[in-house]
C-alpha cells in the first residue's frame, strides 16, 4: 500500500506541474517562420539538459496519386539510408552504380508488367543483373550511420512514423548536441540519397505480407477502411497494396521526395533545454538556405454520402473481432468535439457506457474501444472495436453496441459524466505534456492537422461547452444504418 500511495503522490505532483505548465502554454510556445516557409515551434524548459527535436512533414499517404501508393511509407524507410556524405564510403563512385541499378530495375519492371506476355528469359537475365549491381553497390554503403552518430552523442528514441496525414522524424538528445542535429537533419533534407532502394522495397513487401496479407486483423482493417471510402484516398492502405509496392521505383520516390519533403512543408518542434534565440540562429544557419518545395495540394475528391450499410467479412485463423464505423467530420469542425465527448462517454474507463454494459455487466466482450480513423486531415470514421468473449458471437456484441448507441439518442449525458470527461481530458493533456517528446509531438501534430498548435489549449475549453443536447443531436444525425460500416472476423472452420 505504501508503494501505491507514493506512486499516487508522484503522479499527482507530475500532473499538477504539467497542468500548471499547460495553463501557460500560450505564453511559452515561441514561433519562428523561415523565409523558405519552414515553421519552428520552441518551448524552453530546463527540467533536464535534453531536447526533443521533431520534424513533421505535411505529407502522408493521403497525398499520393494512384501510381504512388505506398511511397510516403517507403520514403520513411529510405530516409534513414543517408545522404551524399553520410551512409557512403565514396558517393562519386557509388552514384554511377545506383544509376545503373535504376535503369535495370525499370527494365525488369517493364517486362514483368506484361504478365502473360513477359519473356521469362529476359526477366531471369535482368533479375541476375540487378542482383549483381546491388551486390556491387553494397561495398559503398555504411549501414545505420545516422543512428550510430546520434547514439555516440547521447541521442535516444531515434525514430520515424508515417500516417495518412504526415511523416515525422524524431530524436531526443543532449542540449549541447543541438547543432549536430541541425547539421544531420538539414543534410538529410537537402541531400538524401535513396540507396538500397529495391532491397528496402523488398523489406516493405515482407512487412506487408506479415502484417496484413497473413494476419486476419490486418486484413480486416484494410478491407473495412477500403469499403468505407470508395473515392477518397483515406481508403487506401498507408503501406500500399502489394502490386502498388511492386511497381514503385527510385525515380518515382525521388520525384515525390524533392517535391514535398522540403522546408515549406515542414514543422519543427524543439522542446527542452534551449535558448530560443540561439535555436533560431542555429536553424536559420542550417535550414535557411534550403529551397522550398511544392506546397502539398489539398485532396480535391470528396467521399460521396453513403446510401446504405456496408458489411465486410474476413474469414481467417483468428478469434472473432468486430468493427463498426460511422462517417463523421474531422477537426476542427464543431461536431468533431462532440465525437470526442461520445468517445469518452462510450469507452473511456470502467464506468463508460459500452465498457460497463458489454464487458462488466453482460460479459459479451473481453474489450471494447472507440477512436477516430484512418486520418484526421479529412473527414473520417468514428469506429467502435470489440472482441467477443466466448461463447458469445459477433452478432450478439453488434446488437448490444447498437442498443447503447440508441441510448445516446434518448438518454442525456449527465453533469457527472461531462465532469468526468473534463477531468480525464485535463489529466491526459497534462500527461502528454509532461515529457519533452510528448509536447513536441502534439505541437507538430496539431500545427499540421488543425492548422495551429493552439488547438491544444482550445480543445478542453470547447469540449466544456458541449451540452447533452449536442450529444443527442450528433448521435441521431450520424449513428444511422445508412451511414454504418461493419467489419468482422469469422474464424475459419476447423
N, C-alpha and C positions, 0 to 999 in steps of 0.2 A: 504493500500500500504506500509506503514511503516513496518508493521509486516512482509509482504512478503520480503521486502528489507533486513530486519535484518536476516531472515531465509537464504536468498541467501548468505549474507556475512558470516554467521556462517558456512554454508555448504562449501563455498569456502575455508574458513580457515581450516576446518577439512580435506577437500580433499587435500589441499596444504600440510598440515602437514603429512598426510598419504602417499602422493606421495613422499615427501622427505624421509620418513621412508622406503618406498618400494625400492627407489633407493639404499639404503644402506643395504637392507635385506641380501645380500650375506655375508656381514661382521657381521651382527647382530645375525644370527642364529648360535648357538653353538650346536654341535653334540657330543653325547657320546653313545657308544655301550657297554652294559654289557657283561660279559663272557657267560651268558646264551642266548645271542642273542637279548635281548630287546634293541630297539633303542630309545634314548632320544633326543628330539629336544627342545631347550630352546631359548627364546628371552626375554632379560631383558629390561623392560621399566617401569618407575616409575611414570606413569601418575596418578595412584591411588594405594592404598595399597591392591590390589587384584591380584589374579592369576586365569587364566583359565587353568584347568587341563583336558586334553582329553586323553583317551586311545582308540586307534584304533586297532582292531584285523583284520588281513588279512584273514578273513574267513567270507563268506556270503553264501547266498542261492545257488549261482552258484557252490559251493564246496560240495553240498550234493549229496549223491548217491540216486538212485531212491527210496530206502526204508527209506530215511532220510528227504524227502522233508518237509519243514516247521520247521526243527529243529533249524536252526540259529535264526529264528524269535521267536520261543517258548523259546529258551535259553535267548534271550534278556529279556523276561518277568521274567524268572526263576532266573536270577542272581540278582534280587532285593530282593530275598527271604531270603538272609542271609547266614551265614556260621556256622561252628561248635560252634562259640561263640556268634555270633550276630544273632538275629532273633529267638532265642530259650531260653526257661527258663531252660532246662535241656537236653542237647543233648544226654547224655548217656542213659537217659530214653526214649528219642524221637526216637533214631535210630532203636531199635527193632520194633517199631510200623511202621516206614517208610518201613522197610524191609518186614513186613507182608502186608502192602499196596501194595507194588510192586508185591509180589508173587500172591496176589489175583487179582490184575489188569491184570497180564499176563494171568492167567487162564480165566478170563472173556473175554479178547480179543480173546484168542484162541478159545473159544466157539462161540463167535459172528461171527468170520470169516468163520465159517461153513455155515453161511447163512441159507438156507432152511433146512439144516440137523442139525441145532443147537437145543439143548434141552432147551425149554423155561423155565422149572423149574430150570434147572442149572443156566441159566442166571439170573433169578429172585433171586436165593439164593446168587450168587456171587455179584450181584449188591447191595443187602442188606448188605452183609458182608463188601464190600468196603466202603459203606456209613458209617457203624458203625466204621470202623477203621479210616476213615478220621475225624470223629467226635472226636474220642479218641485222634488223633494227634493234633487237634486244641488247646488243653489245654497247649501244649508246645510252641505254636507259639507266637512270639512277632511281631506284624504287623508293617511293614514300619520302622524298626529300623534304617536302613541305612539313610533313608530320615530324620528321626527325629534327628539323631545325627548331620547330616550336617546342618539342619535348626537351631538347637540350637547354632551352632557355626558360624552362619552368612553365610552359603552356600546358593547359589541360582542357579536356572536353572538346577537342578539335573535331568538328563535325559539320554536316550539311543535311538539309532535307528539302524535298520538293513536294509541292501540293498542287491542287488545281489553281491556286491563287498566286503562288510565288515560289521563289527559290532562295534559301538562306544559308549563309556560311557563318560559322561562329567559332569563337575561341575565348578561353579565359587565360589571362597571362599576367605576370607581374607588371606593375605600372611602369617600371623603368624599362620595359621592353616594348612600349607602345610604338616607338619608331620602327622597330623590327617588323611589327605587324603592318604598319603603313607601307613599308618597303615591299614586303612579300605580297600583300593584297593588291597594291597598285600595279605591281608587276604582273600578277595574275589577270587583273582587269585589262591590262594593255597588251600583254604578250603571251596569252595562254596558247599552249601547243597541245593539240589533241592526239598525242602519241598513243600507241597501243589501242587505237580506236576499235578495230574489229575483234581483237581478243576481249576487250571490255564489253563490246556488244554481245559477245557470247556469254559473258558473265551475267548480263542483264536478262538474256533469254533463259538462262538456267534459273535465275531468280523468279522469273515469270512462271516457269514450269513448276517450281517447288511451291510457290506461294499462292498460285491461282489455278493453274490447269490441273494440278494433282491434289488440290486442297478444297474440299467442298465448301468451307466457309468463305474462302476467297472467291470461288466461282459464284457462290450465291450473291456476294456483294457486287461483283461486276455485272451479273445478269440483272439484278434488282435495279441498279443505277442506270444501266443501259436501257432497260424497259421504261423507266420513269422519264428519261429525257430522249425524245426521238429526234429533235432538231438541234438542241443546244449542245455544245461540246462538253458541258458538265457531265454528259452521259458516257464520255469516253474514258477508259482507264488511264490513270496518270502514267503507268508503266508502258501503256500501248498494248494493242493486240499483238499476238506473235508475228503475224505477217507484216504488221507495221514495223516492228523492231528489225525483222529480217531485211527490210528494204531501206533502212536508214544508212546514209553514207556520211563519211567525214566531211565532204564538201557541203552537204546539206546542213550538218551540225555547225560547221564554221560560219556559214551564212547566218544562221539563227543566232549564234553567239555574238558575232560582230554587230548584228543589227540591234539586239536588245540588251545584252549584258554589258551595259555602259552606264556612265555616271548619271545621265538624266533619268534612268530607270532604277536608280539605286538609293536606298535609305540606309544610313549608317547610324548605329547607336553605340555610344561609348559611355559605359556606366561604371563608376567606381572611383578609384584614387587618381583623379585627373585634375589638371588646371585647365579649365575650358579654353582660355585664350591661347595657351600653348598647344592644346589639342587642335584648335582651329588652324593655327600656323602650320602644324605638322601635316594635317590633312590637305591643306592648300598646297603645301610643298610637294607632296607625293601624288595627289589625285587631281590637282587643279588644272594641269595641262593635258589631261586625257580628253580626247574629243568626245562630245556627246554622241549617242547613237540615235536610233529612230524611236520616238515615243511609242510605247505599246498601244496599239489602237484598241478601242473598246470592241467587244464582241457584238456584232450588229444583230445576229439572229436572236429571236425570242422564242422560247418554248411555247407552242400553241396550248391553249387551255385544254386540259384533259377532259374527255367527254364520257369517261366510264372507268370503272375499276380495272386495274391491270394485275394479273397474278403470274408469278414466276416460280416454278418448282425446280429444284436441283435434287436429283437422286444420287446419293453418294454414301460412302462408307464413313458415316459420321452420325453423331447424335442429332435429334431434331432441333431445329432452330427457326425462329420466326422474326421477320422484319415487316413493319407496317409504316409506310411513309406517306406524307401529305405535302403537296406543293405549297410553298409559302414565300413571302418576300424576304429579302435579306436586309442586313443593317445598312444604313441607319433608319430604315422605314419604321414608322411608329408601331406597326403590328409585330415587328421582329422583337421589340422589347416585351410585348405581351407573350410571345412564344418563350422568351427567357423565363417568364414567370410560370407559364404552363409546364415547361421542362422541369423546373424545381418542384412545382406542386405535385407532379406525377411521380417522379422517380428519385428525388434527392433525399436520401436518408431513409431510415426505417419507418418514419411516420408519414412518408409521402404516400399519396393515394394508391398508385399502382403497386408499389412495393408492399405496402401493408396488405392490400387485397390479394394479390397474386402469390406473393412469397410467404407471408406470415399467416394470413387467415385461411385462404383456400388451399394453400400449398400446391398450387398448379405449376409454379415455375421455380427454378433454382436461382434465377437472376432476371432482372429487368432494368433497362436503362433507356434514356432518350437523349437525342442530340440533333444538331443541325448539320447537314452534309449534302453534297460532297465538297462544296466550296462555299465561300462567303462573299465573293465579289458580285455574284449574280444570284437571282432567285434560286432557292434550293429546296430541300425537303426537311420537314420535321419527322424524325424517324424514332420509332419505338422498337427496341430489340429485346427479345425474351427467349429464354431457354426453358422448354417444358421439363417438369420433374416427372420421371417415370412413376406410374404408368400413364400419366396424363398426356394428352395429344396436343399437337399444334392447333387443331380446331377448337379445343377447349380454351386454350390460352388466348387465342384470337377473339373468341366470343367474350371472354372476361375483359379484355382490353377495350372492346367496343362499349361494354357496359359502363366502364369508367369514363370514356370519352363522352358518352351521353350524359353522365352525371355533370360533367363540366358545363354542359349547355343549360342545365337547370338548377344546379346546386351552387350558389355563390361561394366564392372564396371568402374565408373568414378573416377578420383582422389579425387573429393569431397566426394564421397561415402566411399572410403577407409579411408580418413582422419577422417570422421565422426565415422567410426567404431573404429579407433585407439583412438580417443578421448573418446569414450564410454568405451572402454576397460580400459583405464587409470583411468577413474572415478570409474568403477566397482572394479578394483583392489584396488584402494585407499579406497573405501567404505568398502570393505570386510576386509581390514587390519586395519581399524580404531579401531576396538574393539579387545580385547584380544581373545575372543571366536572365532571371525571370522578368525583371523590369525591362531589360534590353529587348527581350522577345516581344513583350507587349507593346513597347513603343514602336518598333518596326512593323509589327503585325497590323496595328490599328492605323498607323500613318498610311500604310499601303492599302488597306481594305476600306476603312471608313473615311479615308481622306485626311484624317487628323488624329494624332495620338491623344488628343483631348477627349476622345470617346471614353478613354479610361476613367476620367474624372466626372464625365457627364452621365455615364451608364446607370449608376446606382440612383442618381437623382431622378432620372426619367422612369426607372422601374418603380420608384416610390410613389409616382403619380398614377400608376395603373390602378384601376378600380375593378371590383368584382364584375361590374357590367362590361368592362373591356374584355375580360376573360370569356364571359358568356358569348359576347358578340363574335369574337375571333373563333371560338370553338364551333359555333353554328356556321360561320362562313367557310371555314377550311376543313373541318372534320366531316366531310361528306363522302358518300360512296363513290361519286363521280370523280372525286379528287384523290382517291385512295390507290396506293400501290402496295402490293403484298408479295413478299418473297419468303420461301420456306424450304428447309431441307427435309427430304423424306429419306430415312435410312434405307439403304439397299437391302433387298430381301436376301437372306442367307440361304 
